Amino acid sequence: MSPAAAEMLTVHGPLAIGLWVAFGCAAVPVPVWPLLILAGALAEAGAVAGGPVVAAALTGALAGDAAGYLIGRGGGGLRARLAARPRIAPVVAAAEGRLAANAFGAVFVTRWLVAPLGPYVNIAAGMARVPVWRVLPPAVLGRALWIVGYFALGWAFADALETLGATIGEITRWVAALAAAGMALWLMRARRRVRRQRSAAVSADIQARNAASGGQSARASGQTSQ
């Protein structure tokens, strides 16, 4: 763990970790979980107060999540541009529908288990206009689990931070890669499903028009024969 990060936490404490976590949860590319582990180790050594640090980290995480959600809510122009593209519009519609149907699970899992995807789910939830009351409870629960979990690991393994950090880093990379692959696969399947539905609708429309055209021809033939 970086001595500079340890000094930052020791000197500035809750303010430093709150801002750092907020930026990380708002999609700014800064490593968050190593700082949470370091905070736990410093708290175990008595260098920082554990309670205020955890509270500040949770506040920062929720502030970062809220920023992403508000960006999505205000991104009507982006959504309109995506929806105007024939290839992307079905995927956007399918993703919004799935997120709206299972907002709790999607938000909760991306707060801790696959936290690197959290900022993008926040933006998607905002774009899908998922109500705040459906987003906030899983966000609070997931972020609390995420922060307390890493903090507790740092507290428990304060004497082996380098080994712990390397192990968690490797696990995090694999989990994030698998989650990204799973999301890509789901998006591909959603796109194919929407294409099939669209093709079926077009075929049904053509059949209906052919049937109507045949009925008109039959009536015309009957009138001519009379």
Backbone hydrogen bonds, N-H to C=O, Kabsch-Sander energy under -0.5 kcal/mol:
donor,donor_aa,acceptor,acceptor_aa,energy
6,A,2,S,-2.0
7,E,3,P,-2.5
8,M,4,A,-2.4
9,L,5,A,-2.3
10,T,6,A,-2.4
11,V,7,E,-2.6
12,H,8,M,-2.6
13,G,8,M,-0.6
13,G,9,L,-1.5
15,L,12,H,-1.3
17,I,13,G,-2.0
18,G,14,P,-2.6
19,L,15,L,-2.2
20,W,16,A,-2.3
21,V,17,I,-2.6
22,A,18,G,-2.0
23,F,19,L,-2.4
24,G,20,W,-2.2
25,C,21,V,-2.5
26,A,22,A,-0.8
26,A,23,F,-0.6
27,A,24,G,-1.2
28,V,23,F,-2.3
30,V,28,V,-2.4
35,L,32,V,-0.8
36,L,32,V,-1.7
37,I,33,W,-2.2
38,L,34,P,-2.4
39,A,35,L,-2.4
40,G,36,L,-1.8
41,A,37,I,-2.1
42,L,38,L,-2.6
43,A,39,A,-2.2
44,E,40,G,-2.1
45,A,41,A,-1.6
46,G,43,A,-0.9
47,A,42,L,-2.6
48,V,42,L,-0.8
50,G,48,V,-0.6
53,V,49,A,-1.5
54,V,50,G,-2.5
55,A,51,G,-2.5
56,A,52,P,-2.4
57,A,53,V,-2.4
58,L,54,V,-2.4
59,T,55,A,-2.3
60,G,56,A,-2.6
61,A,57,A,-2.5
62,L,58,L,-2.3
63,A,59,T,-2.1
64,G,60,G,-2.5
65,D,61,A,-2.4
66,A,62,L,-2.5
67,A,63,A,-2.0
68,G,64,G,-2.0
69,Y,65,D,-2.3
70,L,66,A,-2.6
71,I,67,A,-2.1
72,G,68,G,-2.1
73,R,69,Y,-2.4
74,G,70,L,-2.2
75,G,72,G,-0.8
79,R,75,G,-2.4
80,A,76,G,-2.5
81,R,77,G,-2.1
82,L,78,L,-2.4
83,A,79,R,-2.9
84,A,80,A,-1.2
85,R,82,L,-1.3
89,A,85,R,-3.1
92,V,88,I,-2.4
93,A,89,A,-2.5
94,A,90,P,-2.4
95,A,91,V,-2.8
96,E,92,V,-2.5
97,G,93,A,-2.2
98,R,94,A,-2.5
99,L,95,A,-2.4
100,A,96,E,-2.6
101,A,97,G,-1.9
102,N,98,R,-1.9
103,A,100,A,-0.5
106,A,102,N,-2.1
107,V,103,A,-2.6
108,F,104,F,-2.7
109,V,105,G,-2.3
110,T,106,A,-1.3
111,R,108,F,-1.4
112,W,108,F,-0.7
112,W,109,V,-0.7
113,L,109,V,-0.8
114,V,109,V,-2.0
115,A,112,W,-0.8
117,L,114,V,-1.9
118,G,115,A,-1.6
121,V,117,L,-1.8
122,N,118,G,-2.3
123,I,119,P,-1.7
124,A,120,Y,-2.2
125,A,121,V,-2.7
126,G,122,N,-2.1
127,M,123,I,-2.5
128,A,124,A,-2.3
129,R,126,G,-1.2
130,V,125,A,-2.3
134,R,131,P,-1.3
135,V,131,P,-0.9
135,V,132,V,-0.8
136,L,132,V,-3.0
139,A,135,V,-1.6
140,V,136,L,-2.7
141,L,137,P,-2.4
142,G,138,P,-2.6
143,R,139,A,-2.5
144,A,140,V,-2.2
145,L,141,L,-2.2
146,W,142,G,-2.4
147,I,143,R,-2.9
148,V,144,A,-2.5
149,G,145,L,-2.0
150,Y,146,W,-2.0
151,F,147,I,-2.5
152,A,148,V,-2.7
153,L,149,G,-1.9
154,G,150,Y,-2.3
155,W,151,F,-2.1
156,A,152,A,-2.7
157,F,153,L,-2.5
158,A,155,W,-0.8
160,A,157,F,-1.7
161,L,158,A,-0.6
164,L,160,A,-2.4
165,G,161,L,-3.2
166,A,162,E,-2.2
167,T,163,T,-2.2
168,I,164,L,-2.7
169,G,165,G,-2.4
170,E,166,A,-1.9
171,I,167,T,-2.2
172,T,168,I,-3.0
173,R,169,G,-2.1
174,W,170,E,-2.0
175,V,171,I,-2.7
176,A,172,T,-2.7
177,A,173,R,-2.3
178,L,174,W,-2.6
179,A,175,V,-2.5
180,A,176,A,-2.5
181,A,177,A,-2.4
182,G,178,L,-2.6
183,M,179,A,-2.5
184,A,180,A,-2.4
185,L,181,A,-2.4
186,W,182,G,-2.4
187,L,183,M,-2.6
188,M,184,A,-2.2
189,R,185,L,-2.4
190,A,186,W,-2.8
191,R,187,L,-2.3
192,R,188,M,-2.3
193,R,189,R,-2.6
194,V,190,A,-2.4
195,R,191,R,-2.1
196,R,192,R,-2.5
197,Q,193,R,-2.3
198,R,194,V,-2.5
199,S,195,R,-2.7
200,A,196,R,-2.7
201,A,197,Q,-2.2
202,V,198,R,-2.4
203,S,199,S,-2.6
204,A,200,A,-2.5
205,D,201,A,-2.2
206,I,202,V,-2.4
207,Q,203,S,-2.5
208,A,204,A,-2.3
209,R,205,D,-2.3
210,N,206,I,-2.6
211,A,207,Q,-2.6
212,A,208,A,-2.5
213,S,209,R,-2.8
214,G,210,N,-2.6
215,G,211,A,-2.3
216,Q,212,A,-2.2
217,S,213,S,-2.0
218,A,214,G,-2.3
219,R,215,G,-2.3
220,A,216,Q,-2.4
221,S,217,S,-2.4
222,G,218,A,-2.2
223,Q,219,R,-2.4
224,T,220,A,-2.0
225,S,221,S,-2.2
226,Q,222,G,-1.4
